[in-house]
Amino acid sequence: MKMSDVVQFNFEVLVVLQRLQIPFGFKDKSIQTVCDENDMPVEFFLQLVQWFNERENFPQEQLIRGDAEWLIIYLHNTHQYYSHYQIPRIEKEIEYLEKMSGIPDQSVQLMLEFFRGYIREFTEHIEDEENTTFPYILALSDALSGRLSKEKFHARYKNYSIDKYLDHHSDIEEKVFDLQSILLKHLQPPASSFQFTNLILEINRLGNDLKDHTLLEENVLIPKVRQMERELKEQSLHL
């Protein structure tokens, strides 16, 4: 099947392409050819596409059997999308409401304070993953493959495991939906409510995307890494 046909069937697949850093302009190339040109396992790409096309059929087991490094790439680029595009866009939408008549200034200020508090919490969340958890997983993958000695890995991460990450892992989408609820229930929109409606839709998109992100982390990444940790332990016992 051609890559262009997959996108034409469901344009949401563009999200997958962007987060896997696959450039557009694939002409009439097949899925296999495009994946090969980007050194990406075609199975991983197709599993994500299947999920986007059939939301009720989450391919958990297949994704767990896949390459942890490509999963990290996908999650990392999702973080970049949130931090550099989606969240700043929503913040600007809220700031724009300050300039509109018909909305109490205090209400907008409270929204901004709430959302900026969320941004701080979100930034801490992803910085922990980017600076600690993701490097740990990539080092674990290197230790399993022999690219990094097991001695160096254990010395570097003797006090860390994926369970430590899980201990303070939070569902970062909850406050986004809280903000959406506040807007719907308590803030009177202006007479011309196009901007207000667009803001609620953007917040809803972010919340749903974050739910997907949490699903991947908790149902694929964490069990995958636990599996890798057990495998490394078994290898170390037979040294």
N, C-alpha and C positions, 0 to 999 in steps of 0.2 A: 504493500500500500504506500502511496505517496504521502510525504509529510504534509503537503498542502491540503490533502483530502482530510487528514486527521483534524487539522485546524478548522477547515471549513465546516466540519461536522459539529464541532463545539469550540467556539472561540475562547472559552475559558482555558483551553490547552495552552494558549499564549503565555499564561502565568507560569506553567511548567517550563516552557522553553526559556523564558526570561530568567527563572531562578536556577536553571541548569546552564545558563550562559550560552545557549545555542542561538546563534544569530539568525535573523530572518533572511529571506532571499534564497530559499532552498530550491526554487524553481520546480522542476519535476522529479527531484531526487526522492528516493524511497526512504522510509523510516530508518532502515538498516544502514543505508549509505550516510545519512545525516549523523546518526549516532556514531558510526565508525569514524567519520571525519572529526568528531569531537571527543574521541576516545572514551565514549560513554557506553556502559552496558545497555543494550537495547531492551533487555528484560526490565530493568529499573524504570526506564522511561515509559514503557508500555503499562507497567503496574500503576504508575502515577496517573497516566491517561485514563486507564480503566476506572480508577477511583473518581476522577473528575467527571467521567461519563455516567458512572453508576454509583451514586453516592451511598446507596444502601449496601454495596459490596466492597467494603474496605479490605484490601489485600494484605492483611497484617502478616500472615505467615510467610508469604512470598517476599515481602519487604524485609522481614527479619533475616531471611536467608541471603539477602543481597549484600552489597558492599557498603560498609559503614562510612567509607570516605565520601561516596557520592551522596549519601544521606546528609552528611555534615555540610557538603557544598550547598545542597538544596536549602537546608535550615539557615546557614550563614547568609545566603543571598536573600532569603525571606526577611531576616533581621535588617539587612541593608534597605530593603524596600520599605519596611515599616519606618525606620529611623530617618531616612533621607527623603521619603516621598509622602507616604500615607499620613503619618502622624503630623508632620509640619503642615500638610494640606488642611487637615481638620482644624488645627490651631488657627490657621489664617481664616478659615470659614467662621470660626467663633469670633475672632477679632473683627471681622467684617460686620457682624451683627451689631457691634458697638456703634457703627455709623448709621444704622437704620433707625428710623423713628418708630415708635410704638412698642419698643421693648425697654423695660426699666434698666437703667445702667447697672444697678446693683445686681440684677439677675445675670447679666452678661459677665460681670466681674466674678461672681460666684462660680459660673461655669468655667471661666478661664482658670481660676484658682484650682478647681477640682481637676481639670484636664491637665494642667501643668504639674500638679501633684502626681497624677498618673504617669506623666512622661518621665518624671524623676524615678518612680518605682520601676517603670518599664526599662529605663536605661540601666539601672542597677541589675535587673534581671538578665538582660542580654549581655551585659559586660561580664557577668559571672560565667555565663555559658561560653562567650567568645574567648575569655582570658584563661579560664580554668578547665571547664568541662570538655569543650571541643578539642583543645590541645591534648588533654588526657586520653580521649578516645583515639585520636590520630596516633599518639605514642603507643597506645595499646595495640593498635593495628600493626604498627611497625615492629613491635616486640614479637607479635605472633608470626609475622612474615620473615623475621630475621634481620630486618633493616636496622633495628635497634636491639642491643643486647638486653637480655632479661635482667641482668644485674643493674644496668643503668636505669632501666624502667622502674624497677623496684626501689632503687635509691631515690629516684625523683618523685615517685608517687606512693611512698610507703604509708602515708597517712590519708590517702584519698581512694575513693571508690565511687561507683555510680550511685550507691545508696546514700552517700553524703550529699550528692547533688539532689537526690530525691527528697531528702529531709527538709530542704528549704525551697523546693520547687513549688511555685504557686500558679494557679490558673489566671493568667494575666488578662484574660478576656472579660472577667467578671465586672471590673470597674467600667469598662467600655459600655457594657449593657446597662450598668447603673446610670451612666450619663445619658444614654438613650432614653431610659425610663423617665429621668428627670425632665428632659426636654418635652417628651410626649405628655406627661401628666401635669406639669407645674408651670411651664413657661408659655405665656400667651404669645402666639406668633404675630408678626406685623400683618397689616392688611394685604401686602404683597408678600406672599409666603414662599416664593420659589426658592430663595436662598436658604430659608429655614428648613424646608423639605429636603433640599439637597444635602444639608448638613446632617440631618437624621439618617438619610440613606448612606452617606459616607461612613458614619459611625457604625451603622449596621453592617456594612461591608467589612470594615475593620474587625468588628467583633466576630463575625462568621469566619473570617480568615484566621484570626487568632485561635478559634476553636479547632480548626484544621491543624494549625501549628502544634497546639497542645496534644492533639490526638496522635500526631506523628512522634512527638517526643515521648509521650507516656506509654504508647502502645507498640512502638517500633524501636525507637532509639534505646530506651532503658532496657527492655528485655534483650535486645541485640547485644548491648554492652555487657549485661550480666552473663550472657552466653560466652562472650569473648573472654571475660574475666575467668570463668570456669575453665575454658580451654587453655588459657595461659597457666593457670594453676596446675592443671594436669601435665602440661609440658614441663613445668619446673620440677615436678615430682620425679620425672623420668630422666632428669639430667644426670 
